[in-house]
Every structure is written in C-alpha cells, then in structure tokens.
C-alpha cells in the first residue's frame, strides 16, 4: 500500500450483474480508474464509498 491509501467499496454493474468490490486507492477518482482499467468500458460504476472502520 502507498501512503494515504484508503479502502473504497465500489458498487458496479458488469454484464447485468451488480457487484461490490473493495479497492485500495487514494481517492474515489483513483478507485474508479482502477475499476475501469480492470473491467474496461463495459462496466457501469454505480457508487464509490469509503469503507467504515469497525
């Protein structure tokens, strides 16, 4: 992990299936970029939220 990274929960729709995936990134924008690089343009990102610590 890099300095300043947090865990974000990304809710996305891929091939008609809604998935929630944890992503480590510095900002929600970077989390969206990581998802687009991994799944390509066919994935639709529904929401990006910071994961709450217990």
C-alpha positions in Angstrom: 0.0 0.0 0.0 1.1 3.5 -0.7 1.0 6.3 1.9 -2.5 7.8 2.2 -4.5 5.0 0.7 -7.9 4.0 2.0 -10.3 1.2 1.2 -13.2 2.1 -1.0 -16.3 -0.1 -1.8 -17.2 0.2 -5.4 -20.7 -0.9 -6.5 -20.7 -1.7 -10.2 -22.7 -3.5 -12.8 -20.8 -5.9 -15.1 -22.7 -7.9 -17.7 -26.0 -7.2 -16.0 -24.8 -8.4 -12.6 -24.4 -5.9 -9.7 -21.1 -6.5 -7.7 -19.5 -4.8 -4.7 -15.7 -4.8 -4.8 -13.2 -3.4 -2.3 -10.5 -1.2 -3.9 -7.5 0.5 -2.2 -6.8 3.9 -3.6 -6.0 7.5 -2.5 -9.3 9.0 -3.7 -12.7 7.9 -5.1 -11.5 9.1 -8.6 -8.5 6.8 -8.5 -10.7 3.9 -7.4 -12.9 4.5 -10.4 -9.8 4.5 -12.7 -8.7 1.2 -11.2 -12.1 -0.5 -11.9 -12.1 0.9 -15.5 -8.6 -0.5 -16.1 -9.5 -3.9 -14.8 -13.0 -4.3 -16.3 -12.9 -2.0 -19.3 -15.6 0.4 -20.6 -18.5 -2.1 -20.4 -18.6 -1.9 -16.6 -21.0 0.7 -15.2 -19.9 2.2 -11.8 -22.9 2.9 -9.6 -21.3 4.2 -6.4 -18.0 4.6 -4.6 -18.0 4.9 -0.8 -15.2 4.9 1.8 -15.2 1.8 3.9 -16.0 2.4 7.6 -13.6 1.0 10.1 -15.2 -1.2 12.9 
